[in-house]
């Protein structure tokens, strides 16, 4: 009588180690892929939206001789300068007592903006101004919403960028002169744009700065962006974050200085 020992199948330690290594590589590739995809989206936002609004702004200046909202016969060299000129006349010519003119947006101001926008006169709204000058605007979110762009934050929740233009008095920490106001930026998107535009992420220095920032004195180091992606909407920029993936990430407002 012969006895046959039944064979039992299973993985050896070497095989299990190989499987674990492969799983680790796959997970690592997925995480790296998400970062690469997000970086590519940020570059697209700059090239296809922000840069194209700079082009549209400059095209308006070339075709009309003035920045959006300025007076063509008495140019003030400031966005919405026509309204500023009217207010100067009402104040007896004392410019120091005249408030900065409202921002030029499409409709009301963007969320988080500190400046109001002209909403009662379409002559000082962004889309009609560009259309009258024959300026082609970026496609944006949709027809009639060329000033907006939708993207996903690092938690996978939708965020909306909106652009406006305004003039800042000299001496403002966020930059003086004519600026593009960009609202709806998550902290990592703002830092990424700053890095692409100025070569370093600094909310107090360069052409791209955070709105409402309080900077140090002259010839002093700048400051890193005072917010991060662990903070959800509703928190202050310097508050401790919860870092829950169901939260919508906090957004900041930036000023991008125009060259004219």
C-alpha positions as CSV (number, residue, x, y, z in Angstrom):
1,X,0.0,0.0,0.0
2,X,1.4,3.4,-1.0
3,X,0.7,6.7,0.8
4,X,0.9,10.0,-1.1
5,X,1.6,13.1,0.9
6,X,-0.9,15.9,-0.2
7,X,0.8,19.0,-1.4
8,X,-0.3,22.3,0.0
9,X,-0.1,25.5,-2.1
10,X,1.0,28.8,-0.8
11,X,3.3,31.8,-1.3
12,X,6.9,31.8,-0.1
13,X,8.3,34.7,1.7
14,X,10.2,35.8,-1.4
15,X,7.0,35.8,-3.5
16,X,5.2,37.8,-0.8
17,X,8.0,40.3,-0.6
18,X,7.9,40.8,-4.4
19,X,4.1,41.3,-4.4
20,X,4.5,43.9,-1.6
21,X,7.2,45.7,-3.5
22,X,5.0,45.8,-6.6
23,X,2.0,47.1,-4.7
24,X,4.3,49.8,-3.1
25,X,5.5,50.9,-6.6
26,X,2.0,51.1,-7.9
27,X,0.8,53.2,-5.0
28,X,3.8,55.4,-5.3
29,X,3.2,55.9,-9.0
30,X,-0.4,56.8,-8.4
31,X,0.6,59.4,-5.8
32,X,3.3,60.9,-8.0
33,X,0.9,60.9,-10.9
34,X,-1.6,63.0,-8.9
35,X,1.1,65.5,-8.2
36,X,2.2,65.6,-11.8
37,X,-1.4,66.1,-12.9
38,X,-2.0,68.9,-10.4
39,X,1.2,70.7,-11.5
40,X,0.1,70.4,-15.1
41,X,-3.3,71.9,-14.2
42,X,-1.6,74.8,-12.4
43,X,0.6,75.5,-15.5
44,X,-2.5,75.3,-17.7
45,X,-4.3,77.9,-15.4
46,X,-1.4,80.3,-15.8
47,X,-1.0,79.8,-19.6
48,X,-4.6,79.5,-20.7
49,X,-6.3,81.8,-18.3
50,X,-4.1,84.2,-16.3
51,X,-1.7,84.9,-19.1
52,X,-4.5,85.3,-21.6
53,X,-6.2,87.9,-19.4
54,X,-2.9,89.8,-19.4
55,X,-2.9,89.7,-23.2
56,X,-6.5,90.9,-23.3
57,X,-5.7,93.8,-20.9
58,X,-2.7,94.8,-23.1
59,X,-4.8,94.5,-26.2
60,X,-7.4,96.9,-24.7
61,X,-4.6,99.4,-24.0
62,X,-3.3,99.1,-27.6
63,X,-6.7,99.6,-29.2
64,X,-8.1,102.4,-27.1
65,X,-5.0,104.1,-25.8
66,X,-6.1,103.7,-22.2
67,X,-6.4,101.0,-19.5
68,X,-10.0,99.6,-19.0
69,X,-12.3,102.2,-17.6
70,X,-10.0,105.2,-18.0
71,X,-11.0,108.5,-19.7
72,X,-9.7,108.7,-23.3
73,X,-9.7,112.5,-23.4
74,X,-8.3,113.0,-19.9
75,X,-6.5,109.8,-19.1
76,X,-5.5,109.1,-15.5
77,X,-3.5,106.0,-16.3
78,X,-5.5,104.0,-13.8
79,X,-8.2,101.3,-14.1
80,X,-11.6,103.0,-13.7
81,X,-9.9,106.3,-13.9
82,X,-13.0,108.0,-15.5
83,X,-14.9,107.5,-12.3
84,X,-11.9,108.7,-10.3
85,X,-11.7,111.8,-12.4
86,X,-15.4,112.5,-11.7
87,X,-14.8,112.2,-8.0
88,X,-11.8,114.5,-8.1
89,X,-14.0,117.1,-9.7
90,X,-16.6,116.7,-7.0
91,X,-13.9,117.1,-4.3
92,X,-12.5,120.4,-5.8
93,X,-9.4,118.8,-7.3
94,X,-8.0,117.4,-4.1
95,X,-6.9,113.9,-5.1
96,X,-5.6,112.9,-1.7
97,X,-9.2,112.9,-0.3
98,X,-10.6,110.8,-3.1
99,X,-11.1,107.1,-2.5
100,X,-9.6,104.6,-4.9
101,X,-12.0,103.8,-7.7
102,X,-14.0,100.6,-7.6
103,X,-12.6,97.5,-9.3
104,X,-13.8,96.6,-12.8
105,X,-15.3,93.1,-12.7
106,X,-18.0,91.2,-14.5
107,X,-20.8,91.8,-12.1
108,X,-20.0,92.1,-8.4
109,X,-16.5,91.7,-6.9
110,X,-15.0,88.3,-6.5
111,X,-15.3,86.5,-3.1
112,X,-12.8,87.7,-0.6
113,X,-11.9,91.0,-2.5
114,X,-11.6,94.0,-0.2
115,X,-12.6,96.5,-3.0
116,X,-16.1,96.9,-4.3
117,X,-16.9,96.8,-8.0
118,X,-19.1,98.9,-10.3
119,X,-22.4,97.1,-10.8
120,X,-24.9,99.8,-11.9
121,X,-23.2,100.9,-15.1
122,X,-22.3,98.5,-17.8
123,X,-19.8,101.0,-19.2
124,X,-17.5,100.0,-16.3
125,X,-18.0,96.2,-16.3
126,X,-15.3,94.0,-17.6
127,X,-17.0,92.1,-20.4
128,X,-18.7,95.0,-22.1
129,X,-15.5,97.0,-21.9
130,X,-13.5,94.3,-23.7
131,X,-16.3,93.7,-26.3
132,X,-16.5,97.3,-27.2
133,X,-12.8,97.4,-27.8
134,X,-13.0,94.3,-29.9
135,X,-10.8,92.3,-27.6
136,X,-11.0,88.6,-27.6
137,X,-11.2,87.3,-24.0
138,X,-10.1,83.8,-22.7
139,X,-12.9,81.2,-23.0
140,X,-13.0,81.0,-19.2
141,X,-15.8,79.0,-17.7
142,X,-18.4,79.6,-20.4
143,X,-19.9,82.2,-22.7
144,X,-20.6,85.3,-20.5
145,X,-18.3,84.0,-17.8
146,X,-14.9,84.5,-19.4
147,X,-13.7,86.0,-16.2
148,X,-14.0,82.7,-14.3
149,X,-12.2,79.4,-14.3
150,X,-13.1,76.2,-12.5
151,X,-10.6,73.7,-11.1
152,X,-10.3,71.0,-8.5
153,X,-8.4,71.6,-5.3
154,X,-6.1,69.0,-3.7
155,X,-9.1,67.4,-1.9
156,X,-10.9,67.0,-5.2
157,X,-13.5,69.7,-4.4
158,X,-14.4,72.3,-7.1
159,X,-13.0,75.9,-6.8
160,X,-13.6,78.9,-9.0
161,X,-11.1,81.6,-9.9
162,X,-12.4,85.0,-10.8
163,X,-10.4,88.0,-12.2
164,X,-11.1,91.7,-11.8
165,X,-8.9,94.8,-12.5
166,X,-8.3,97.8,-10.2
167,X,-5.9,100.6,-9.4
168,X,-4.0,100.6,-6.0
169,X,-2.6,103.7,-4.4
170,X,1.2,103.9,-4.1
171,X,2.6,102.3,-1.0
172,X,0.2,99.4,-0.8
173,X,1.9,96.2,0.4
174,X,0.0,94.2,-2.3
175,X,1.5,96.4,-5.0
176,X,0.7,99.9,-6.4
177,X,-0.6,100.9,-9.8
178,X,-2.9,98.8,-12.0
179,X,-3.3,95.2,-10.9
180,X,-5.3,92.1,-11.9
181,X,-7.1,90.8,-8.8
182,X,-7.2,87.0,-8.8
183,X,-9.6,85.4,-6.3
184,X,-10.3,81.8,-5.5
185,X,-6.7,80.6,-5.3
186,X,-5.9,77.7,-3.0
187,X,-2.6,78.3,-1.1
188,X,-0.6,75.8,-3.2
189,X,-2.0,77.3,-6.5
190,X,-1.1,80.8,-5.3
191,X,2.5,79.7,-4.4
192,X,2.8,77.8,-7.7
193,X,1.7,80.9,-9.7
194,X,4.1,83.1,-7.7
195,X,6.9,80.7,-8.4
196,X,6.1,80.7,-12.1
197,X,5.7,84.5,-12.3
198,X,8.4,85.8,-9.9
199,X,10.8,82.9,-9.7
200,X,10.1,82.4,-6.0
201,X,7.1,82.2,-3.7
202,X,6.9,85.4,-1.6
203,X,3.6,87.1,-0.8
204,X,5.3,90.4,-0.2
205,X,7.7,90.7,-3.2
206,X,7.5,90.8,-6.9
207,X,4.7,91.3,-9.4
208,X,2.4,88.6,-7.7
209,X,1.4,89.3,-4.1
210,X,-1.3,88.4,-1.7
211,X,-4.1,91.0,-1.1
212,X,-4.3,92.3,2.4
213,X,-0.8,91.3,3.3
214,X,1.2,93.4,5.9
215,X,4.8,93.3,5.0
216,X,8.0,94.3,6.9
217,X,10.0,97.5,6.3
218,X,12.2,98.3,3.4
219,X,15.2,96.0,2.5
220,X,13.8,93.3,4.8
221,X,13.1,89.7,3.8
222,X,9.7,88.9,2.4
223,X,7.2,86.4,3.7
224,X,5.9,83.0,2.7
225,X,2.3,82.6,1.8
226,X,0.3,82.7,5.1
227,X,-2.0,79.8,4.4
228,X,-1.8,76.1,3.5
229,X,-3.9,73.3,2.1
230,X,-4.8,71.8,5.5
231,X,-7.1,74.7,6.1
232,X,-10.7,74.6,5.1
233,X,-13.0,77.4,4.0
234,X,-14.1,79.6,6.9
235,X,-10.8,79.5,8.8
236,X,-8.5,82.5,9.2
237,X,-5.3,82.3,7.0
238,X,-3.1,81.5,10.0
239,X,-5.5,79.1,11.9
240,X,-4.7,75.5,12.5
241,X,-6.1,73.2,9.8
242,X,-8.2,70.1,10.0
243,X,-6.9,68.4,6.9
244,X,-10.1,66.4,6.2
245,X,-10.5,65.3,2.6
246,X,-14.2,66.3,2.6
247,X,-13.4,69.9,3.3
248,X,-13.2,72.6,0.6
249,X,-9.8,74.2,1.0
250,X,-9.4,77.8,2.0
251,X,-8.7,80.3,-0.8
252,X,-6.7,83.6,-1.0
253,X,-6.8,86.7,-3.2
254,X,-3.7,87.9,-5.1
255,X,-2.7,91.0,-7.0
256,X,-0.8,90.7,-10.3
257,X,0.8,94.0,-11.3
258,X,0.1,95.0,-14.9
259,X,2.9,96.6,-16.9
260,X,0.8,99.7,-17.9
